[in-house]
Amino acid sequence: QIVLQNVSQGSLNASKDLQKEFAAIEKKKEELADYLCEDRKKLSLEDLFSTMKTFREIFLKALQ
C-alpha cells in the first residue's frame, strides 16, 4: 500500500511538472507570435516551427 501511494504521488508530481512545462511552452509561443506579428490564438506550434525552419533556410541561403 505504501509503494502504491508513493507511485501515485510520483505520478501526480510528474503531471504537475508536465503542466508547468506546457504552460511555459505556451507562454513562449505567444511571445514569439507577438514578435512575428502573428495571431496568438491561431498560431500553432507546428506553424511556428515551420516559420522558423523557413527563416533558417532563407537566412543560410543568404549567407552563401
Residue pairs with C-beta under 8 A, 6 or more apart in sequence:
25 45
29 40
29 43
29 45
29 48
30 40
32 48
33 39
33 40
33 43
33 48
34 40
36 43
36 48
36 51
38 47
38 51
